[in-house]
Amino acid sequence: MKTQNLFVQMLLTFAITLVTAAIVTLLWNLLIEKAGAAIDWKTSFLFAIVMGIALPVVKKQNG
């Protein structure tokens, strides 16, 4: 059951991080770069994958 809980936490963290990173890259392109309404999906997915794995694992190790 602990493995299933870890997997659910990974998916939840991935989803939240993906949405957040997509919004941040959209706002960055609109406000700072003046490149128009473009989302950098490559960076968003990469960041979400890394955080989706790392954060739940570290949380599980710390107790």
C-alpha positions in Angstrom: 0.0 0.0 0.0 2.9 2.3 0.6 4.1 2.0 -3.0 0.7 2.9 -4.3 0.6 6.0 -2.0 4.0 7.0 -3.3 2.9 6.6 -6.9 -0.2 8.8 -6.2 1.9 11.4 -4.6 4.2 11.4 -7.6 1.3 11.9 -10.0 -0.2 14.6 -8.0 3.1 16.5 -7.7 3.7 16.0 -11.4 0.3 17.5 -12.3 0.6 20.5 -10.0 4.2 21.2 -11.1 3.3 20.9 -14.8 0.4 23.4 -14.5 2.5 25.8 -12.4 5.5 25.6 -14.8 3.3 26.1 -17.8 1.7 29.2 -16.3 5.1 30.6 -15.3 6.6 30.1 -18.8 3.4 31.6 -20.4 3.7 34.7 -18.1 7.4 34.9 -18.7 6.9 35.0 -22.5 4.1 37.5 -22.3 5.6 39.9 -19.8 9.4 39.6 -19.9 10.4 38.2 -23.4 7.4 39.9 -25.2 7.4 36.7 -27.4 3.6 36.4 -27.3 1.4 33.7 -25.7 3.7 30.8 -25.9 4.2 28.0 -23.4 7.6 26.3 -23.2 6.3 22.7 -22.9 9.7 21.1 -23.0 10.9 23.0 -19.9 7.5 22.5 -18.2 7.5 18.7 -18.7 11.1 18.3 -17.7 10.7 20.3 -14.5 7.5 18.5 -13.7 9.1 15.0 -14.2 12.1 15.9 -12.0 10.0 17.4 -9.2 7.3 14.7 -9.5 9.9 12.1 -8.7 12.2 14.0 -6.3 9.8 15.6 -3.9 7.7 12.6 -2.9 10.8 10.4 -2.5 12.5 13.0 -0.3 9.3 13.4 1.7 9.0 9.6 2.2 12.7 9.3 3.3 12.3 12.1 5.9 9.4 10.4 7.5 
